[in-house]
Amino acid sequence: MSSEKPALTFADHVRARSTDDHVAILFDDESLTYREWCSGVASRSAMWLDILRSRPEGSSPHIGVLLENTPEFTMWLGVAAVTGSVIVGINPTRRGAELARDISHTSCQIVVTESSQVELLEGLDLGVADGGVMVVESDDYAQALAGYIGASLPTAQECPVNPTDTFLLLFTSGTSGAPKAVITSHQRLNFVAQSMNMIIALTPEDTTYICMPLFHSNALFTAWAPSLVYGSTIALRRKFSASEFLNDVRKFGATYFNYVGKPLTYILATPEHEDDRDNPLRRGFGNEGSEIDLLRFAERFDCKLTDGYGQTETGASIVRVPNMPTGSLGVAAQATITVRDPATNQECPRAIFDTEGRLMNSEEATGEIVNGGGGTFEGYWNNAAANNERIRDGAYWTGDLAYRDENGFFYFAGRSADWMRVDGENFAGAPIERILMRHPDVILAAVYGIPDFDMGDRVMAALQVQPGTTFDIGEFAEFLRAQPDLGPKWIPSFIQIVEEFPMTPSNKVIKRELVLRRWHEVERNDDVQLWWRPSKEIAFSQFTRVEATELRAKFAANNRGALLD
């Protein structure tokens, strides 16, 4: 007889909390115990199962969730767990046909949303979810739910759930511009939660502060899942706010939080106070935090941060270690992770640095981060082509470029020109290009990511306009503001007018050259037509040598000057 314990699912984790009177959720001035939270999950589960029974046999049990960080979002996660269904995290920064495509592509039967988001869905073709939009503050929702109050959680016999069953579909971007839905099973999320807790060691005495969006893997993998598994309290904020961060931490008694790099910068930009260290935070976990920000945050708030490299696909992990070199991501979590040349499938030579720390063999040392063991990637929903691109020769190819030194430390070198990462979100340039080319004066647009001075990327657009056209940047800004499907993170930070593009023999723009040019042409040529958007406002100003010099200084101050070489 086998002595192995059966693998746990998130249905098991939810049911384990059904009689737990420890506080589960803190939100605004609300407080729910785990017992109360499970009661809410139970009533919604009963309602959802009735909805599902009304659908044609064989319908995918997929629930689209278009909500900010609210208790409702977490309850619907619980619903999917105990009913063997799938949560599809819907990104509210998507717009128009792109948003509709996300919902229809993943076969959502319903979309659970709220009054602040529902107008994003108006007039869209949602596929099988048409007519299935549920607004959680509405009277209709309350009346529908009222008939199920007092229901019990479905049992394992009523709704059997296997560890290999899909639990989440979380979007990332694809090379064609259409996002890919990453499959996450119960067993993969359980593995992630357990691995996370080896780092952050949560207990029921901890309170996890979640202000990163719950539709994203960062919040689900590093905060929600381990908190549920280990019985910690979860404090929610609808949206991230740098100015309210410390107030929330104190109000909720938060001992742990998750992050992506940019918010750390925003928090550190708030005015300092003598009592900043007087707070309950003890640890944080995230990715893409700059070394300077990690040190500044720890010193200012007396909170240890652990920064790691990873992806929604969890195909490869790189971890930080003590005394690692400046600028390094860390070392591979598994020996099977290397840097390979995509053209030859061979491991790249190790990086060679001069006495100034400059990389001497960039071209031969830089390649793609690859996990020869395949990692825990489980594939993309209904996208065989993307699966074949990601898994080649039995290895997982991340799409991220890096080089590795003789001691095994990895250094991030960027992404392919079609990819960019802004404020913790990956996306491709093709959908943005299509929007920019709606302008009557634009012949061709190329959109690509260039490094930001603190972390991640900024969006840059090169435009070829009609001959004889006088480009009006103010009018173009008005045009951008009028585009309903231009998500806030898609708005270019830099716009340059070019006479012609570097092209391949097959007439494709060579974006790699544009990425290397970035904004540097203004340092050599006063006639370059280049504008930038230094703030979040859609307002552009001329980018000159003066701005270029100041921006270079910011890169140097953040130990990212090598990215401009």
Buried (B, 14 or more C-beta within 10 A) or exposed (E): EEEEEEEBBBBBBBBBBBEBEEBBBBBEEEBBBBBBBBBBBBBBBBBBBEBBEEBEEEEBBBBBBBBBBBBBBBBBBBBBBBBBBBBBBBBBBBBBBBBBBBBBBBBBBBBBBBEBBBEBBEEBEBBBBBEBBBBBEBEEBEEBBEEBEEBEBBEBEEBEBEBEBBBBBBBBBBBBBBBBBBBBBBBBBBBBBBBBBEBBEBEBEBBBBBBBBBBBBBBBBBBBBBBBBBBBBBBBBBEBBBEBBBEBBBBBBBBBBBBBBBBBBBBBEBEEEEEBEEBBBBBBBBBBBBBBBBEBBEEBBEBBBBBBBBBBBBBBBBBBEEEBEEBBBBBBBEEBBBBBBBEEBEBBBBBBBEEEEEBEBBEBBBBBBBBBBBBBBBBBBBBEEBBEBBBEEEBBBBBBBBBBBEEBBBBBBBBBBBBBBBBBBBBBBBBBBBBBBEBEBBEBBBBBBBBBBBBBBBBBBBBBBEEEEEBEBEEBBEBBEEBEBBBEBBBBBBBBBBEEBBEEEEEEBBBEEBBEBBBBBBEEEEEBBBBBBEEEEBEBEEBBEEBBEEBBEEBEEBBBBBBBE
